[in-house]
Amino acid sequence: DEANVVVSWERIVGKSIARRTRRLFIRDRVLFVELLSPSLKQDLGYHKTQMLELFRKEFGEELVADIVFM
């Protein structure tokens, strides 16, 4: 299931954000997203709750409990 989250990243967030993503991984139900742009990190931080809801709807409540933008 965790691999599906990583594979689905571009489809869920869109190509423009996916292109500026360096890597993603899940550890202890937390999705870590390493971004290329500090301004994108700040912007996504404002929309963290909405993004978390998208992942929960897609994959269930148990898989992703939080998102950390790095």
Backbone as CSV, one residue per row, in Angstrom:
resi,resn,N_x,N_y,N_z,CA_x,CA_y,CA_z,C_x,C_y,C_z
1,ASP,0.808,-1.195,0.000,0.000,0.000,0.000,0.860,1.272,0.000
2,GLU,1.963,1.239,0.757,2.843,2.406,0.806,3.428,2.704,-0.566
3,ALA,3.761,1.676,-1.301,4.289,1.880,-2.652,3.241,2.531,-3.549
4,ASN,1.981,2.188,-3.363,0.908,2.798,-4.149,0.794,4.299,-3.888
5,VAL,1.039,4.722,-2.659,1.010,6.149,-2.336,2.083,6.881,-3.138
6,VAL,3.276,6.344,-3.146,4.384,6.968,-3.863,4.114,7.000,-5.360
7,VAL,3.611,5.909,-5.899,3.318,5.832,-7.328,2.185,6.794,-7.712
8,SER,1.242,7.007,-6.810,0.086,7.854,-7.095,0.327,9.337,-6.853
9,TRP,1.489,9.707,-6.370,1.785,11.104,-6.023,1.470,12.057,-7.175
10,GLU,1.982,11.789,-8.363,1.769,12.692,-9.501,0.289,12.812,-9.852
11,ARG,-0.430,11.719,-9.834,-1.849,11.742,-10.169,-2.641,12.567,-9.153
12,ILE,-2.275,12.482,-7.893,-3.029,13.176,-6.847,-2.685,14.661,-6.780
13,VAL,-1.400,15.011,-6.864,-1.006,16.419,-6.681,-0.817,17.172,-7.990
14,GLY,-0.714,16.464,-9.108,-0.526,17.108,-10.399,0.919,17.086,-10.856
15,LYS,1.084,17.267,-12.157,2.421,17.163,-12.757,3.362,18.270,-12.314
16,SER,2.860,19.490,-12.158,3.756,20.595,-11.818,4.383,20.410,-10.435
17,ILE,3.610,19.927,-9.474,4.166,19.674,-8.147,5.054,18.432,-8.182
18,ALA,4.637,17.414,-8.890,5.416,16.181,-8.973,6.795,16.432,-9.592
19,ARG,6.871,17.347,-10.565,8.161,17.653,-11.187,9.112,18.342,-10.213
20,ARG,8.566,19.026,-9.229,9.398,19.729,-8.255,9.544,18.952,-6.948
21,THR,9.240,17.657,-7.021,9.413,16.761,-5.876,10.671,15.935,-6.096
22,ARG,11.555,15.969,-5.125,12.807,15.213,-5.233,12.582,13.747,-4.892
23,ARG,11.946,13.484,-3.754,11.646,12.098,-3.376,10.542,12.071,-2.333
24,LEU,9.928,10.906,-2.171,8.908,10.688,-1.148,9.107,9.317,-0.541
25,PHE,8.749,9.227,0.726,8.775,7.929,1.395,7.839,7.994,2.595
26,ILE,7.439,6.817,3.044,6.556,6.713,4.201,7.308,6.003,5.312
27,ARG,7.228,6.570,6.503,7.815,5.953,7.685,6.855,6.181,8.848
28,ASP,6.437,5.116,9.484,5.527,5.184,10.634,4.266,5.996,10.334
29,ARG,3.654,5.713,9.206,2.403,6.347,8.766,2.542,7.827,8.439
30,VAL,3.768,8.321,8.295,4.001,9.715,7.927,4.596,9.743,6.520
31,LEU,3.973,10.522,5.637,4.471,10.693,4.275,5.455,11.856,4.274
32,PHE,6.713,11.573,3.968,7.746,12.590,3.881,7.923,12.964,2.417
33,VAL,7.867,14.261,2.135,7.961,14.760,0.768,9.116,15.749,0.701
34,GLU,10.161,15.396,-0.034,11.299,16.290,-0.215,11.093,17.080,-1.504
35,LEU,11.058,18.397,-1.367,10.755,19.278,-2.493,11.998,20.042,-2.938
36,LEU,12.003,20.450,-4.199,13.117,21.205,-4.760,13.021,22.692,-4.466
37,SER,11.853,23.179,-4.127,11.611,24.610,-3.991,11.136,24.963,-2.584
38,PRO,11.848,25.858,-1.890,11.390,26.292,-0.565,10.023,26.987,-0.613
39,SER,9.759,27.728,-1.678,8.461,28.403,-1.778,7.332,27.387,-1.959
40,LEU,7.586,26.315,-2.691,6.580,25.261,-2.849,6.328,24.578,-1.508
41,LYS,7.379,24.368,-0.743,7.242,23.780,0.588,6.297,24.621,1.443
42,GLN,6.467,25.914,1.403,5.617,26.816,2.171,4.175,26.770,1.660
43,ASP,4.000,26.810,0.349,2.660,26.773,-0.240,1.927,25.484,0.116
44,LEU,2.619,24.358,-0.009,1.980,23.080,0.299,1.668,22.970,1.789
45,GLY,2.477,23.604,2.606,2.201,23.614,4.041,0.847,24.222,4.356
46,TYR,0.457,25.239,3.589,-0.848,25.869,3.778,-1.998,24.935,3.388
47,HIS,-1.723,23.993,2.491,-2.756,23.087,1.984,-2.589,21.658,2.495
48,LYS,-1.826,21.517,3.544,-1.516,20.193,4.085,-2.781,19.416,4.474
49,THR,-3.718,20.076,5.109,-4.946,19.407,5.555,-5.739,18.857,4.377
50,GLN,-5.854,19.664,3.315,-6.586,19.208,2.140,-5.866,18.042,1.454
51,MET,-4.545,18.127,1.385,-3.780,17.041,0.758,-3.904,15.763,1.572
52,LEU,-3.848,15.896,2.872,-3.985,14.730,3.739,-5.351,14.072,3.545
53,GLU,-6.381,14.875,3.395,-7.719,14.329,3.141,-7.769,13.569,1.812
54,LEU,-7.115,14.100,0.781,-7.076,13.396,-0.508,-6.441,12.022,-0.369
55,PHE,-5.318,11.945,0.352,-4.646,10.660,0.537,-5.478,9.721,1.397
56,ARG,-6.157,10.244,2.390,-7.010,9.395,3.234,-8.197,8.855,2.458
57,LYS,-8.787,9.664,1.603,-9.906,9.185,0.786,-9.445,8.104,-0.179
58,GLU,-8.267,8.296,-0.744,-7.739,7.359,-1.737,-7.262,6.049,-1.110
59,PHE,-6.584,6.139,0.033,-5.903,4.970,0.593,-6.400,4.542,1.970
60,GLY,-7.309,5.280,2.553,-7.825,4.924,3.871,-7.138,5.690,4.985
61,GLU,-7.784,5.700,6.116,-7.306,6.460,7.282,-6.033,5.872,7.881
62,GLU,-5.827,4.573,7.752,-4.733,3.895,8.454,-3.372,4.100,7.819
63,LEU,-3.315,4.407,6.545,-2.032,4.411,5.841,-1.236,5.684,6.051
64,VAL,-1.853,6.841,5.891,-1.145,8.116,6.006,-1.792,8.936,7.127
65,ALA,-1.039,9.148,8.205,-1.547,9.912,9.335,-1.111,11.375,9.274
66,ASP,-0.003,11.640,8.584,0.522,13.008,8.518,1.393,13.152,7.271
67,ILE,1.640,14.391,6.891,2.541,14.699,5.778,3.564,15.707,6.274
68,VAL,4.835,15.444,5.973,5.913,16.364,6.333,6.598,16.791,5.044
69,PHE,6.646,18.109,4.824,7.315,18.666,3.644,8.729,19.073,4.048
70,MET,9.699,18.613,3.280,11.097,18.907,3.589,11.727,19.669,2.436
